[in-house]
Amino acid sequence: MQNSLSKLPPLRILDARLAICRLSPKDAIPAWAEHGAFVSITRTDRELAIVADAAAVPGGVPCQTGHRALGFDGKLDFALTGVLAGLCQVLADAEISVFAISTYDSDYVLVREPDLDPACSALRAAGYRLQATA
């Protein structure tokens, strides 16, 4: 990463248990998708991808459940480079699969819940600061 890790806010683990869902690109955004503290909705010409609280997703919706998100606890400056690449490289080196989401203010990586502790350990070992959890 081109920027020092000390310039980054600490990472925090979001409380939500998340599902990554795939719908048809022509589907309307379902009401269940708008519930929860963390929601991401992306439409392309090939799919409607929704990340939402796993408990809100009705049965029969194609999805992968059991994910947790780590994100920066603060805004990231657009001038910073390699932030997401750095996170992903550390986790790839630890053989942890990620689903990445970027917003205007921050970057998030979703990992499978069983990989959360190893992901946090790998990130700490690489010099990332993680906010203490309750």
Helices and strands as residue ranges (DSSP letters): G 5-7, E 11-13, E 18-23, G 31-34, E 40-43, E 48-53, G 54-56, E 63-72, H 83-93, E 99-102, E 107-112, G 113-115, H 116-125
